Structures are given as structure tokens and as C-alpha cells.
Amino acid sequence: MYVDASIGVGTRSVLVSVCLAAVFLLQAMVSTGARAEDFAAHFGRSTEGSGRAVDHSAFGDLLSRYSTTGPDGVVYVDYAGLKGSDHAALKAYIDRLAAMDVAALSRREQFAFWANLYNAKTLDVVVDHYPVESIKDISLGGGVIAAFTGGPWKAKVVTVGGVALSLDDIEHGIMRPIFKDPRVHYAVNCASIGCPNLPRAPLTGEQLEQQLNDAARSYVNHPRGVAVGSDGATVSSIYHWYKADFGGTDEGLLAHLRRYAETPLREKLDAASGIADHRYDWSLNDISRKP
């Protein structure tokens, strides 16, 4: 990207922010266009009442050993520890999920399946390249957009039902268009401090509603989700990049935030004049950063 050196630092910062926002919007449009229709046709079928529950206990064991909640409310991961012998167990869990017949699952089980697969594969990618300062430092290819934004999200990293998938395919091509639930954004973790927390226990079909609501409340009521000042609300950039999922307008987003906000924050949101700004911390959620 070319930026005229004569432009002031503040103006350049605004231009960079606008360009990045445009990239994320383009990414979302591309992922939820024709290719998403193909994913929906392939993965959109479910078997309601099948009673089949996926066993995520192996992933749960790894999460309990290698993730911890800091005093700041952020979940941190011991990537250095996971890079040891248990990395093979993580890869085995991913391989087992990838071999499953997703269509044989109920819709709730499918949501949990895709979220856990996304989170497990993200951990796997980071551990494969650890140490890194940010997941955006990991480049696996995947086209022009990937070259511009950085990160591993566009590369095909797992094959399910004979279909090679990227992390973006799972989130933006499968989960968002199929489930049409804004809580998708609270269920998947991009290994960054600014992201909603990595769930410390796997999602399950049986407990899905409670788990998603808890994750939404946790993020909304944390300063990295939303903070209200005299000039309005400063929100996570997730709410900016994917505003369409949260009502499409400032009013719709504020209504979403109020739904999960606890009393002190909800009162501030009631009085907020609008969305003032957005921010995001791409630093790796590494346990070495735990306060």
C-alpha cells in the first residue's frame, strides 16, 4: 500500500485504518459470496434428533492444562508447553474431527463441532510456528488478501468431508452464513488478546446456549469488548468489521451490547450517544503476557 510521505502522521493512521477496514469488509464479502453457497450446500444439512454427541474430552484435557484465565479476565495459552509431547494429542483430536460425518450431527452439535475445530486448529497453527509475537506474523499463503493482512486464515489447513478448508472458510463460509448467529464471534478465538476468550472447556451441543451466552457476556462486559466514555462507546473492531452481524447500524449494535451488558455498563450504553471508535489488540494471547 502506498502512502504519500507528505501526509501527516495522524492522517496516515486514519488512511491505514480505513484501508484495513476495507480489506476486512472485502474478506467478509468474498467469504460469504458464491463460495459460501457451495459450503452451505455441502455442510448445511443436519440430522435433528440423531442423539449423536461428539466426544471433545481430549480437547478439554488440553485446554484445562494449557490455558488459564489471568487476573485481567483474559484467557492465556501456554504455547511453549503445548509445543511439547501433547502437540501430537492436539493433532490427533483435529484429525478425528476431520474424519467425522458432519451431516450426521444435529445443528447444535455441528455448531460446537465447527467452533472446536476452528479453535483447535488455530492453536495447532500457532504452536507449529511458535514463538511468534502475533498470529498475524504467521504467513501460510492464501492469496492477495492474505499477503496484505498477514496471518494464516486464508490457507487451506484442514480437510473435512473431502473439502479442503481454511480457518476463514470455517468461520465466514460455514458458521456465519449457516447458523446466522452473532454469537459465532464469541465462540471462535484468533489467538489474540483483543479476541473473545478461548473457551476453557470445549463447546458441546448439550450446553451450547449457556456457553454462547456466557461467552457473549464475558466479552461485552470486558473493556476490550466495549468501554463507554463521555464521547460514546469504544468497541472491539470485531463489531466494526462484522457490523452486519450485529444489527448493521450503531443502534443495532448498541441493542446487541445492552442484551449482554451487566447493570453498570448497560446504564452507560443507554446513555451513550453512539459508537465513537473501535480498537483491537493483535498481540498473541501467550501466557508470558499474563499479568
C-alpha positions as CSV (number, residue, x, y, z in Angstrom):
1,M,0.0,0.0,0.0
2,Y,1.4,3.4,-1.0
3,V,1.0,6.4,1.4
4,D,2.3,9.8,0.5
5,A,5.2,10.7,2.9
6,S,4.0,14.3,2.9
7,I,0.7,13.3,4.6
8,G,0.7,13.9,8.4
9,V,1.1,11.0,10.8
10,G,-2.5,11.3,12.0
11,T,-3.9,11.4,8.5
12,R,-1.8,8.4,7.5
13,S,-3.1,6.5,10.6
14,V,-6.6,7.2,9.5
15,L,-5.9,6.1,6.0
16,V,-4.3,2.8,7.2
17,S,-7.4,2.2,9.4
18,V,-9.7,2.8,6.5
19,C,-7.7,0.5,4.2
20,L,-7.7,-2.3,6.8
21,A,-11.4,-1.9,7.4
22,A,-11.9,-2.2,3.6
23,V,-9.8,-5.3,3.5
24,F,-11.8,-7.0,6.2
25,L,-15.1,-6.0,4.5
26,L,-13.8,-7.4,1.2
27,Q,-12.8,-10.5,3.0
28,A,-16.2,-11.0,4.5
29,M,-17.9,-10.3,1.2
30,V,-15.7,-12.8,-0.7
31,S,-16.1,-15.5,2.0
32,T,-19.9,-15.2,2.2
33,G,-20.5,-15.0,-1.6
34,A,-20.6,-17.8,-4.1
35,R,-18.1,-19.9,-2.2
36,A,-20.2,-19.7,0.9
37,E,-23.1,-21.0,-1.1
38,D,-21.0,-24.1,-2.0
39,F,-20.1,-24.6,1.7
40,A,-23.8,-24.3,2.7
41,A,-24.8,-26.9,0.1
42,H,-22.1,-29.3,1.3
43,F,-22.2,-28.7,5.1
44,G,-25.7,-27.2,5.6
45,R,-27.5,-30.5,6.1
46,S,-28.0,-31.8,9.7
47,T,-29.7,-34.7,11.3
48,E,-32.0,-33.4,14.0
49,G,-32.9,-35.9,16.8
50,S,-29.9,-38.1,15.9
51,G,-28.8,-38.0,19.5
52,R,-25.1,-38.3,18.4
53,A,-22.8,-36.3,20.6
54,V,-19.2,-35.6,19.6
55,D,-16.6,-36.5,22.2
56,H,-14.5,-33.4,22.8
57,S,-12.9,-34.7,26.1
58,A,-9.4,-34.9,24.6
59,F,-9.6,-31.2,23.6
60,G,-11.0,-30.4,27.1
61,D,-8.0,-32.1,28.7
62,L,-5.6,-29.9,26.7
63,L,-7.5,-26.7,27.4
64,S,-7.5,-27.4,31.1
65,R,-3.7,-28.0,31.1
66,Y,-2.5,-25.3,28.8
67,S,-5.0,-22.4,29.2
68,T,-5.5,-20.1,32.2
69,T,-7.6,-17.0,33.0
70,G,-5.5,-14.1,34.0
71,P,-6.4,-11.5,36.7
72,D,-7.4,-9.2,33.8
73,G,-10.1,-11.6,32.6
74,V,-8.2,-12.7,29.5
75,V,-7.6,-16.3,28.8
76,Y,-3.9,-17.0,28.1
77,V,-2.3,-20.1,26.5
78,D,0.9,-21.9,27.4
79,Y,2.0,-22.3,23.7
80,A,5.6,-23.3,24.8
81,G,4.2,-26.1,27.0
82,L,1.8,-27.3,24.3
83,K,4.7,-27.4,21.8
84,G,5.9,-30.5,23.7
85,S,4.6,-34.0,23.6
86,D,0.9,-33.0,23.9
87,H,1.0,-31.3,20.5
88,A,0.6,-34.7,19.0
89,A,-2.6,-35.2,21.0
90,L,-3.9,-31.9,19.7
91,K,-3.2,-33.0,16.1
92,A,-4.9,-36.4,16.7
93,Y,-8.0,-34.6,18.0
94,I,-8.1,-32.5,14.9
95,D,-7.7,-35.5,12.6
96,R,-10.5,-37.3,14.4
97,L,-12.9,-34.4,13.9
98,A,-11.9,-34.0,10.3
99,A,-12.8,-37.7,9.7
100,M,-16.4,-37.3,11.0
101,D,-19.6,-37.2,9.0
102,V,-20.8,-33.7,10.0
103,A,-24.2,-34.2,8.3
104,A,-25.0,-37.0,10.9
105,L,-24.9,-34.4,13.7
106,S,-27.7,-32.2,15.0
107,R,-27.4,-28.4,14.3
108,R,-26.3,-27.7,17.9
109,E,-23.6,-30.4,17.7
110,Q,-22.5,-29.0,14.3
111,F,-22.0,-25.5,15.8
112,A,-19.9,-27.0,18.6
113,F,-18.0,-29.2,16.1
114,W,-17.0,-26.2,13.9
115,A,-16.1,-23.9,16.8
116,N,-13.9,-26.5,18.5
117,L,-12.3,-27.4,15.2
118,Y,-11.5,-23.8,14.5
119,N,-10.1,-23.2,17.9
120,A,-8.1,-26.4,18.0
121,K,-6.6,-25.8,14.5
122,T,-5.7,-22.2,15.4
123,L,-3.8,-23.5,18.5
124,D,-2.1,-26.1,16.2
125,V,-1.0,-23.4,13.7
126,V,0.4,-21.2,16.4
127,V,2.2,-24.0,18.1
128,D,3.7,-25.1,14.7
129,H,5.2,-21.6,14.3
130,Y,5.9,-20.7,17.9
131,P,7.5,-18.4,19.2
132,V,5.7,-15.5,17.5
133,E,4.6,-12.1,18.7
134,S,1.3,-12.2,16.9
135,I,-0.7,-14.7,14.8
136,K,-0.5,-12.1,12.0
137,D,3.2,-12.9,11.8
138,I,2.3,-16.4,10.6
139,S,2.1,-16.4,6.8
140,L,0.8,-19.6,5.1
141,G,-0.1,-18.0,1.8
142,G,-3.7,-17.9,0.5
143,G,-3.8,-15.1,-2.0
144,V,-3.5,-11.3,-2.3
145,I,-5.7,-10.5,0.7
146,A,-3.6,-12.8,3.0
147,A,-0.4,-11.1,1.7
148,F,-1.9,-7.7,2.7
149,T,-3.4,-8.6,6.1
150,G,-0.9,-11.3,7.3
151,G,-2.0,-14.3,9.3
152,P,-2.8,-17.9,8.4
153,W,-6.6,-17.5,7.8
154,K,-6.8,-17.9,4.0
155,A,-4.6,-21.0,3.7
156,K,-6.2,-24.5,3.4
157,V,-5.3,-26.1,6.7
158,V,-7.8,-29.0,7.3
159,T,-9.9,-31.2,5.1
160,V,-13.4,-32.2,6.2
161,G,-15.7,-34.4,4.2
162,G,-13.3,-34.2,1.3
163,V,-13.3,-30.4,1.2
164,A,-10.1,-28.5,2.0
165,L,-10.9,-25.6,4.3
166,S,-9.2,-22.6,5.7
167,L,-9.9,-21.0,9.0
168,D,-11.8,-18.3,7.2
169,D,-13.8,-20.9,5.3
170,I,-14.9,-22.3,8.7
171,E,-15.8,-19.0,10.3
172,H,-17.0,-16.9,7.3
173,G,-18.0,-19.6,4.8
174,I,-19.7,-22.1,7.1
175,M,-20.5,-20.8,10.6
176,R,-21.7,-17.3,9.9
177,P,-23.9,-18.0,6.8
178,I,-25.2,-21.3,8.0
179,F,-26.0,-20.5,11.7
180,K,-26.7,-16.8,11.2
181,D,-25.9,-16.2,14.9
182,P,-23.8,-13.2,16.0
183,R,-22.5,-15.3,18.9
184,V,-20.3,-17.1,16.4
185,H,-17.8,-14.3,17.0
186,Y,-17.7,-15.2,20.7
187,A,-17.2,-18.9,20.1
188,V,-14.0,-18.7,17.9
189,N,-10.7,-17.5,19.1
190,C,-7.9,-16.0,16.9
191,A,-5.1,-16.4,19.4
192,S,-5.1,-12.7,20.1
193,I,-5.6,-10.7,23.3
194,G,-8.2,-8.5,21.6
195,C,-10.3,-11.5,20.6
196,P,-13.1,-13.0,22.7
197,N,-11.6,-15.6,25.1
198,L,-10.6,-19.0,24.0
199,P,-13.2,-21.2,25.8
200,R,-11.5,-23.1,28.6
201,A,-13.8,-26.0,28.0
202,P,-15.0,-27.3,24.6
203,L,-18.4,-26.3,23.3
204,T,-21.0,-29.0,23.4
205,G,-24.4,-29.3,21.7
206,E,-26.0,-30.0,25.1
207,Q,-24.6,-26.9,26.8
208,L,-24.3,-24.7,23.7
209,E,-26.9,-21.9,24.5
210,Q,-25.5,-21.4,28.0
211,Q,-21.9,-21.4,26.7
212,L,-22.5,-18.9,24.0
213,N,-24.4,-16.6,26.3
214,D,-21.7,-16.8,28.9
215,A,-19.0,-16.1,26.2
216,A,-21.0,-13.1,25.0
217,R,-21.4,-11.6,28.5
218,S,-17.8,-12.2,29.2
219,Y,-16.6,-10.2,26.2
220,V,-19.2,-7.4,26.2
221,N,-18.5,-6.7,29.9
222,H,-14.7,-6.6,29.4
223,P,-13.0,-3.3,28.3
224,R,-11.6,-4.9,25.2
225,G,-15.2,-5.6,24.1
226,V,-16.8,-2.2,24.9
227,A,-15.9,0.8,27.0
228,V,-18.1,3.9,27.3
229,G,-16.7,7.4,27.7
230,S,-18.1,10.9,27.5
231,D,-18.0,10.9,23.7
232,G,-19.7,7.5,23.3
233,A,-18.7,3.8,23.2
234,T,-15.4,2.5,22.0
235,V,-15.9,-1.1,20.9
236,S,-13.8,-4.0,19.7
237,S,-13.0,-3.8,16.0
238,I,-14.9,-7.1,15.6
239,Y,-18.1,-5.0,15.9
240,H,-16.8,-2.7,13.2
241,W,-15.5,-5.4,10.8
242,Y,-18.7,-7.5,11.0
243,K,-21.2,-4.9,11.9
244,A,-23.8,-6.6,9.7
245,D,-23.9,-9.5,12.1
246,F,-24.8,-7.1,15.0
247,G,-27.7,-5.3,13.5
248,G,-25.9,-3.4,10.7
249,T,-26.2,0.0,12.4
250,D,-24.9,1.8,15.5
251,E,-28.3,1.4,17.1
252,G,-28.5,-2.3,16.3
253,L,-25.0,-2.8,17.7
254,L,-25.9,-0.9,20.9
255,A,-29.0,-3.0,21.3
256,H,-26.9,-6.2,21.0
257,L,-24.4,-4.9,23.6
258,R,-27.2,-4.0,26.0
259,R,-28.6,-7.5,25.7
260,Y,-25.4,-8.9,27.4
261,A,-24.2,-6.0,29.4
262,E,-24.4,-6.1,33.2
263,T,-26.2,-3.3,35.0
264,P,-23.4,-0.6,35.3
265,L,-22.4,-1.0,31.6
266,R,-26.0,-1.3,30.4
267,E,-26.8,2.1,32.1
268,K,-23.8,3.7,30.3
269,L,-24.9,2.2,27.0
270,D,-28.4,3.5,27.5
271,A,-26.9,7.0,27.8
272,A,-24.3,6.6,25.0
273,S,-24.6,8.9,22.1
274,G,-23.3,6.3,19.6
275,I,-20.1,4.4,18.7
276,A,-17.1,6.7,19.0
277,D,-14.3,4.4,17.9
278,H,-13.0,0.8,17.7
279,R,-9.8,-0.9,18.6
280,Y,-8.1,-4.3,18.6
281,D,-5.0,-5.9,20.2
282,W,-3.4,-8.4,17.9
283,S,-0.7,-9.5,20.5
284,L,-0.6,-13.2,20.9
285,N,-2.5,-14.4,24.0
286,D,0.6,-16.1,25.2
287,I,0.9,-17.0,28.9
288,S,4.1,-15.0,29.0
289,R,1.9,-11.9,28.7
290,K,-0.3,-12.8,31.7
291,P,-0.2,-10.0,34.3
